[in-house]
């Protein structure tokens, strides 16, 4: 059985081939993203394996069905790029990797906070130029700062544990209250209360109809002046134009982004010899208090191994007609 992988990088190939077994089937790795124009490349495959920036709208899913595809295997946790109703109507199963290494993303979130705060990226460049002055590198103690965590799933919980070790005051916001969070003495509060109280705000929630543009011009006005905003979840949680206005006014004092709403045309590729066509991200990169990484949060060896192992397990369960533990159904989203 042939499995076609879209949006693959060398590390994807290495990771999946490392864990390939005799029962895994034939792997076909493609660098191309899955779109209406590339869907024909899945011909002959019963399974397609896709990533965060592949397009799985109704049109693509219809064409996949026509090609005989019966399983969409996401090698990521988020599924906002999948039209689940279309998949269901075409009897195509959808599975994902709900948890690979929550530590990877949580630790990257902390790295962004520490970098923005202590300006280590600027200090590194200064010292290489023999500039040993400290002016402009002033930071603050994380200890006793109030940090708001929106979304307390696997990643949010690990991030809370890390913050707890720093002695931060943590506020959580999530419609589902986890006992593990309250056991740490962390209160759940409404989003409005969290916005007004936090020095640092970190997003760890999924992207759906209720969370799209959670950070907008209205919510930004509720925040503390000089707030630090970090997004390592999904780009569509933030209204980029509103954030730019917040940076210009000084309302947002620090911004860390590992995701970007229009990242599909940018991230995971080398564009260093091209003219950047995206005016919004180009504007964001002009601010000295903005740090952008290219969806790097998941990128640890442990996470890659777990992604491959879980994805292949999902496919094997489907092949053998077993219960799909990680299936995404319309009634459980």
C-alpha positions in Angstrom: 0.0 0.0 0.0 1.3 3.4 -1.0 1.3 6.4 1.5 1.9 9.8 -0.1 3.5 12.4 2.2 3.0 16.0 1.3 5.0 19.1 2.5 8.0 16.9 3.5 11.4 18.1 4.5 14.6 16.0 4.8 14.0 15.5 8.5 10.5 14.1 7.8 12.0 11.5 5.5 14.7 10.6 8.0 12.2 10.3 10.8 9.6 8.2 9.0 12.2 5.9 7.3 13.8 5.4 10.7 10.6 4.0 12.1 9.3 2.2 8.9 8.4 -1.4 9.3 7.5 -4.2 6.8 3.8 -3.5 7.4 4.1 0.3 6.9 3.7 0.2 3.2 5.4 2.1 0.4 6.4 5.7 1.3 6.3 8.5 -1.3 7.8 11.8 -0.1 6.8 15.0 -1.8 8.1 18.5 -1.1 5.0 20.1 -2.6 2.1 21.2 -0.4 -1.2 19.5 -0.9 -3.5 21.9 -2.8 -6.1 21.8 -5.6 -3.2 21.9 -8.0 -1.1 19.1 -6.5 -3.8 16.7 -5.3 -3.3 14.5 -8.4 0.1 13.5 -7.0 -1.8 11.3 -4.5 -3.0 9.0 -7.3 -2.6 5.4 -6.4 -2.5 6.1 -2.6 -5.0 4.9 -0.1 -3.4 7.2 2.5 -2.1 10.7 2.4 0.0 12.1 5.2 -0.1 15.9 5.6 1.1 18.8 7.8 -0.1 22.1 9.2 0.0 24.1 6.0 -1.5 21.6 3.6 -5.0 22.5 2.2 -7.7 20.0 2.9 -10.8 21.9 1.9 -14.0 20.4 0.4 -12.6 20.6 -3.2 -9.3 18.8 -2.3 -11.1 16.2 -0.2 -13.5 15.5 -3.1 -10.6 15.0 -5.4 -8.8 12.8 -2.9 -11.9 10.6 -2.8 -12.0 10.4 -6.5 -8.4 9.1 -6.4 -9.4 6.4 -4.0 -7.8 8.0 -0.8 -9.5 6.6 2.3 -7.4 8.0 5.1 -5.9 11.4 5.9 -3.1 11.1 8.4 -2.2 14.4 10.0 1.3 14.4 11.4 0.4 17.3 13.8 -2.1 18.0 16.5 -4.1 20.9 14.9 -6.7 20.1 12.3 -8.1 23.6 11.5 -7.0 23.1 7.8 -9.3 20.1 7.3 -12.9 20.2 6.2 -14.1 17.4 8.5 -17.7 17.5 7.2 -16.4 17.0 3.6 -14.2 14.1 4.8 -17.1 12.5 6.6 -19.4 12.9 3.5 -16.8 11.1 1.4 -16.2 8.4 4.0 -12.5 9.4 4.5 -11.2 8.9 8.0 -9.0 11.6 9.6 -6.4 10.9 12.2 -3.9 13.1 14.0 -1.0 13.2 16.5 -2.7 14.7 19.5 0.4 14.8 21.6 4.0 14.4 20.4 6.2 16.3 22.8 4.3 19.1 24.6 7.6 19.9 26.3 9.1 20.9 22.9 6.5 23.7 22.3 6.3 24.7 25.9 10.1 25.1 26.2 10.2 27.0 22.9 7.6 29.4 24.4 9.8 30.0 27.4 12.8 30.5 25.0 10.9 33.2 23.2 10.0 34.9 26.5 13.5 34.8 27.8 15.0 36.0 24.5 12.6 39.0 24.2 13.0 39.9 27.9 16.8 39.6 28.2 17.5 40.5 24.6 20.0 37.7 24.2 19.7 37.8 20.4 20.8 41.4 20.4 23.5 40.8 23.0 24.9 38.0 20.8 25.2 40.3 17.8 26.7 43.1 19.8 29.5 41.1 21.4 30.4 39.6 17.9 31.0 43.3 16.9 33.0 43.9 20.1 30.3 46.0 21.5 30.2 45.1 25.2 27.8 47.9 26.3 24.7 47.0 28.2 22.6 50.0 27.3 19.3 48.9 25.7 19.5 45.3 27.1 17.6 45.9 30.3 15.2 43.1 31.2 13.0 42.1 34.1 12.6 39.3 36.6 10.1 36.7 35.6 9.7 35.9 39.3 6.3 37.1 40.6 5.2 38.3 37.2 1.6 37.5 36.2 1.4 35.2 33.2 -1.8 34.3 31.4 -2.1 30.9 29.8 -4.9 30.6 27.3 -5.4 26.9 26.6 -4.4 24.3 29.2 -4.2 21.2 27.0 -1.0 19.1 27.0 1.3 22.0 26.0 -0.4 24.6 28.2 -0.2 22.3 31.2 3.6 21.7 30.7 4.1 25.5 30.2 2.3 26.1 33.5 4.6 23.7 35.3 7.6 25.5 33.8 6.3 28.9 34.9 5.5 27.5 38.4 9.2 26.7 38.8 10.0 30.4 38.0 7.7 31.6 40.7 5.3 33.3 38.4 1.7 34.1 39.2 -0.2 32.1 36.7 -3.8 32.6 35.5 -5.4 30.1 33.2 -8.3 30.4 30.7 -9.9 27.3 29.1 -13.5 26.1 28.9 -12.3 22.8 30.3 -10.8 23.1 33.7 -8.1 20.5 34.4 -7.6 19.2 37.9 -3.8 19.1 37.2 -3.9 22.9 36.7 -6.0 23.7 39.8 -3.8 21.3 41.9 -0.9 23.7 41.2 -2.9 26.5 42.7 -3.6 28.1 39.4 -7.0 29.7 39.1 -9.2 29.7 36.0 -10.5 33.1 35.0 -12.5 34.6 32.2 -10.5 35.9 29.2 -11.5 39.6 30.0 -10.0 39.3 33.6 -6.9 37.6 32.3 -6.3 40.3 29.7 -6.4 43.1 32.3 -4.1 41.4 34.8 -1.3 39.8 32.9 2.2 41.0 32.2 2.8 38.1 29.8 0.1 36.4 27.7 0.8 33.1 26.0 -1.6 31.3 23.6 -1.9 27.5 23.6 -5.4 27.0 22.4 -6.6 25.5 19.1 -7.8 27.6 16.2 -11.6 27.3 15.6 -14.5 29.6 15.0 -14.6 30.8 18.6 -10.9 31.5 18.9 -10.1 33.0 15.5 -8.8 36.6 16.1 -9.0 36.1 19.8 -6.3 38.8 19.9 -7.9 41.8 18.2 -8.2 45.6 18.6 -10.8 45.2 21.4 -8.9 42.7 23.5 -5.6 44.5 23.0 -7.1 47.6 24.6 -8.0 45.6 27.7 -4.4 44.5 28.2 -1.7 46.1 30.4 0.5 48.7 28.6 3.7 47.0 27.7 2.3 43.5 27.8 4.3 40.6 26.3 2.3 38.5 23.8 3.5 35.1 22.7 1.8 32.8 20.1 3.2 29.3 19.6 -0.2 27.8 18.7 -1.9 28.9 15.4 -1.4 32.2 13.5 -5.1 32.8 13.1 -5.5 33.4 16.8 -4.1 36.9 16.2 -5.3 39.8 14.1 -1.9 40.9 12.7 -3.1 44.4 11.8 -4.4 45.0 15.3 -1.1 43.7 16.8 0.9 46.1 14.5 -1.3 49.0 15.8 -0.7 47.8 19.4 3.1 47.7 18.8 3.1 51.2 17.3 1.1 52.6 20.2 3.3 50.8 22.8 0.4 48.9 24.2 2.2 45.7 23.2 5.7 45.9 24.6 7.0 42.5 23.3 5.7 40.1 20.6 6.9 36.6 20.0 5.5 34.6 17.1 6.3 31.0 16.1 3.2 30.9 13.9 1.7 33.4 11.4 -1.7 33.4 9.8 -0.3 33.5 6.2 2.7 31.2 7.0 1.8 28.6 4.3 3.5 30.7 1.6 6.6 31.4 3.8 7.5 28.9 6.4 9.6 25.7 5.9 11.4 27.1 2.9 14.4 29.3 2.1 13.3 32.6 0.6 16.6 34.4 1.3 17.2 35.2 -2.4 13.7 36.4 -3.1 11.8 39.6 -2.4 9.4 39.2 0.4 5.9 39.7 -0.9 4.0 39.6 2.4 3.8 43.2 3.6 2.4 42.3 7.1 5.2 40.0 8.2 7.7 42.4 6.6 6.3 45.2 8.8 6.3 43.0 11.9 10.0 42.3 11.4 10.9 46.0 11.4 10.0 46.3 15.1 12.9 45.8 17.5 10.7 44.2 20.1 9.4 41.5 17.9 10.8 38.0 17.6 9.6 35.6 14.9 10.6 32.0 14.4 9.3 29.9 11.6 7.0 27.3 13.3 10.0 25.9 15.1 8.4 25.1 18.4 7.7 21.4 17.7 11.2 20.8 16.2 13.0 18.5 18.6 14.3 15.0 18.0 11.9 13.6 20.6 8.9 15.3 18.9 9.9 14.1 15.4 10.2 10.5 16.7 6.9 10.6 18.4 5.2 12.2 15.4 6.4 9.4 13.1 5.6 6.6 15.6 2.1 7.9 16.3 1.3 8.5 12.7 2.5 5.1 11.6 0.5 3.5 14.4 -2.6 5.4 13.3 -2.1 4.0 9.7 -1.6 0.5 11.0 -4.7 0.6 13.1 -6.7 1.7 10.0 -5.1 -1.1 7.8 -6.0 -3.8 10.3 -9.5 -2.5 10.9 -8.8 -1.6 14.5 -10.3 1.2 16.5 -8.7 4.5 15.5 -7.7 5.9 18.8 -6.7 9.3 17.3 -9.5 9.7 14.9 -11.0 13.2 14.5 -14.8 13.0 14.3 -17.3 15.8 13.7 -19.0 15.1 17.0 -15.8 15.2 19.1 -14.3 18.5 17.8 
